[in-house]
Structures are given as structure tokens and as C-alpha cells.
């Protein structure tokens, strides 16, 4: 029984991987450019604890589907032409594994990054605390000048009135706490989203593109304690 369940799980992961690969020419009807020439290439790398929903976020954005099972980093690198505010860019999406086993390999993905999507779960206090404790120091070590978009995932679960009863003792993260963390780490934007309902999913990647295309002026920046800047 257990062997059969594992076989089905592996088959499902493989289907998701194949589907992600097959989507290499499109993102969604609402975001894909109809033109063939992109003016700018942007490498966007997602980072954060394991199981916070980074891969689901990428799959939801690129395929408008949501994987129901936990799929640890099966999203392959993806590139497509996207239009934001009338400008066409070639957006490259890179997934990373948050588990400690990948601490030495993960930084290889940071090379050439234009923007980081730094994710935590809105229903996981440890993933929230690890943003400042683990992830920002790592990113600032390997890519000190690359802008960060802070993202709180699993918004649908935080807003679910049944969640506290299903998971008694679980500690959720409020919007105010997320905004305070954004200021603390110097992220240029903070967005809460749900990959399951697709609420604000497109906004996450639009924000990532905009902080690269329209960086804040130096006169409107203030240093955070991590040595980066955030918009006032």
C-alpha cells in the first residue's frame, strides 16, 4: 500500500515537471507578450524555507494550476516574454531548495540574479523568523546589491476561519508583521498571496519585474540594519 502511494506520488511529480517544461513558451493569457522580441532579460530567483510554497507559487503563476501534494522543488528553470506596464521583458524564473542539505549548492543559483523573491509562510512562525535570521544574511553575502521582494504565502489558510480549529496553537503572521519585516530587511515590496486561489500571484512577479525596471531613487532610500535599502 505504501509502495503504491509512493509510486503515485512520484508519477504526479513527474507529470508536474513535464507540464512545467511544456510551458516554456507561455506564462498565462493575461501576462504573456504577443511580441517576439523582449527588450530586457530579468533573472528572478525564489528563496525561502522548505515547504513554504515557493514551487507552488511558480507553478501557479506559469500554468494556472495548483499541485495538491507537497512537491519539493520540481519546477525547472523557466523563461517567457512578459509585458508589464507596456514594457516587454524576458522573465527567467529559478526555483531553489530551502532545506539545509542544499546550503552549499543553492548559492550557485544566485549568480547573475536581478531580483529575489524571498518567501515565508503566513502560517509558519519559524519560516517568518528565518527570513532575518538565515535568508537575508545569505543573500547579502552572495548578492549584496540585488533587490528583494518579500512574499507571504498561503494567504488562503491564514484567512480560513477553520484553520485555528484544525491546527490549534498555530501562529499566523499578520500583514502588519510582514510590513515591519519588510522595513527591517530592506525589501522593496511586500505582498501576501495564495497559490491555491491565485490571489495576488501575478502581482508578486509584476512587483519583482518593476523593482528591476524602475529602481527607487537614491533620495528615497534608507539603510536597513542589513545594509540594504528600503522605500520610505
ChimeraX attribute file (.defattr): number of C-alpha atoms within 10 A of each C-alpha:
attribute: neighborCount
match mode: 1-to-1
recipient: residues
	/A:1	6
	/A:2	7
	/A:3	8
	/A:4	9
	/A:5	10
	/A:6	11
	/A:7	11
	/A:8	12
	/A:9	15
	/A:10	13
	/A:11	12
	/A:12	16
	/A:13	19
	/A:14	14
	/A:15	13
	/A:16	20
	/A:17	17
	/A:18	14
	/A:19	15
	/A:20	19
	/A:21	15
	/A:22	12
	/A:23	16
	/A:24	15
	/A:25	13
	/A:26	18
	/A:27	22
	/A:28	17
	/A:29	9
	/A:30	9
	/A:31	17
	/A:32	19
	/A:33	22
	/A:34	12
	/A:35	10
	/A:36	9
	/A:37	11
	/A:38	16
	/A:39	10
	/A:40	13
	/A:41	16
	/A:42	19
	/A:43	23
	/A:44	26
	/A:45	23
	/A:46	24
	/A:47	27
	/A:48	27
	/A:49	23
	/A:50	19
	/A:51	19
	/A:52	22
	/A:53	24
	/A:54	30
	/A:55	27
	/A:56	26
	/A:57	29
	/A:58	25
	/A:59	24
	/A:60	22
	/A:61	22
	/A:62	25
	/A:63	16
	/A:64	17
	/A:65	17
	/A:66	18
	/A:67	16
	/A:68	9
	/A:69	10
	/A:70	12
	/A:71	20
	/A:72	17
	/A:73	18
	/A:74	19
	/A:75	24
	/A:76	18
	/A:77	15
	/A:78	22
	/A:79	22
	/A:80	21
	/A:81	24
	/A:82	24
	/A:83	19
	/A:84	16
	/A:85	7
	/A:86	8
	/A:87	12
	/A:88	20
	/A:89	21
	/A:90	21
	/A:91	22
	/A:92	17
	/A:93	22
	/A:94	22
	/A:95	23
	/A:96	26
	/A:97	21
	/A:98	20
	/A:99	13
	/A:100	11
	/A:101	9
	/A:102	11
	/A:103	12
	/A:104	8
	/A:105	11
	/A:106	16
	/A:107	15
	/A:108	11
	/A:109	16
	/A:110	21
	/A:111	11
	/A:112	13
	/A:113	18
	/A:114	22
	/A:115	23
	/A:116	23
	/A:117	26
	/A:118	22
	/A:119	27
	/A:120	30
	/A:121	27
	/A:122	27
	/A:123	25
	/A:124	19
	/A:125	14
	/A:126	13
	/A:127	22
	/A:128	23
	/A:129	13
	/A:130	14
	/A:131	22
	/A:132	16
	/A:133	12
	/A:134	13
	/A:135	19
	/A:136	22
	/A:137	15
	/A:138	15
	/A:139	19
	/A:140	15
	/A:141	11
	/A:142	13
	/A:143	19
	/A:144	14
	/A:145	15
	/A:146	16
	/A:147	25
	/A:148	29
	/A:149	23
	/A:150	28
	/A:151	25
	/A:152	26
	/A:153	27
	/A:154	23
	/A:155	22
	/A:156	19
	/A:157	17
	/A:158	20
	/A:159	13
	/A:160	10
	/A:161	10
	/A:162	10
	/A:163	15
	/A:164	16
	/A:165	10
	/A:166	9
	/A:167	10
	/A:168	8
	/A:169	8
	/A:170	12
	/A:171	14
	/A:172	19
	/A:173	17
	/A:174	14
	/A:175	14
	/A:176	9
	/A:177	11
	/A:178	20
	/A:179	15
	/A:180	13
	/A:181	18
	/A:182	24
	/A:183	20
	/A:184	17
	/A:185	22
	/A:186	26
	/A:187	24
	/A:188	22
	/A:189	20
	/A:190	22
	/A:191	19
	/A:192	23
	/A:193	22
	/A:194	21
	/A:195	26
	/A:196	21
	/A:197	15
	/A:198	18
	/A:199	15
	/A:200	17
	/A:201	23
	/A:202	18
	/A:203	15
	/A:204	22
	/A:205	20
	/A:206	16
	/A:207	19
	/A:208	25
	/A:209	25
	/A:210	14
	/A:211	17
	/A:212	17
	/A:213	15
	/A:214	9
	/A:215	12
	/A:216	16
	/A:217	8
	/A:218	9
	/A:219	8
	/A:220	10
	/A:221	15
	/A:222	15
	/A:223	14
	/A:224	15
	/A:225	11
	/A:226	14
	/A:227	13
	/A:228	21
	/A:229	23
	/A:230	21
	/A:231	18
	/A:232	11
